[in-house]
Amino acid sequence: MEAIKVLLDNDTANRIAELDEEIACKAGKFDTSESKYIEDRDYLGKITVCLEKKGLVRLYYNPWGEREGCNTKQEWKRQAILREYQKRRFASFHSATFPILMSNDNPATFVKDEQDSVLDEIFSELPKKYHHDLKALAEALLNPINFEYLLTCNRKHLAADELRNKLKEKGLKLKICTPKELYEEVSNKLSLR
């Protein structure tokens, strides 16, 4: 069985680095009372240990996330983030402002007008607060890797029902999930529970 392909948004990719107890303590995020942060931490651990290490899911990152990691000011956090990126696969990059797809395997190709119009349709019908999510959504939707999931901890924007419903309405198969949702859905799909 082929591994399920999951694109990490930048915040989620960086949060995986905080699964390391020492890093979490230094970041001030080990002993937090914020319940969603604790839930995400728990399920990201399950995803990386129970699903990724067993080859059931393949987690990808985009080069902007790695670039942000390289620009992190605290050396200890920068090293932790970059260690996590080295364990994962590189996803081709799409930017709505510079519409090309590129990867190590393929030469750069321009995004087709019809692909760009799909994004325009989705976002023209949503409030402006979603427009900063365009890049992450474009990377997941238009990528030749054919991602099944976009994993995010951002419940106010990417994981908001309004955006998810718009994807379903347009007949798009990409699912936007929080760590708990992804773990539970994949576990049920593969009967791991």
Secondary structure, DSSP 8 states (H G I E B T S, - for coil): ---EEEEE-HHHHHHHHTTSHHHHHHTT-SS---HHHHHHHHHHHHIIIIIITTTSEEEEE-HHHHHHHHT-SSHHHHHHHHHHHHTSEE-----SSS-EE--SSS--EE--HHHHHHHHHHHHTS-GGGGGGHHHHHHHHH-TT--SEEE---TTTTT-HHHHHHHHHTT---EEE-HHHHHHHHHHHTT--
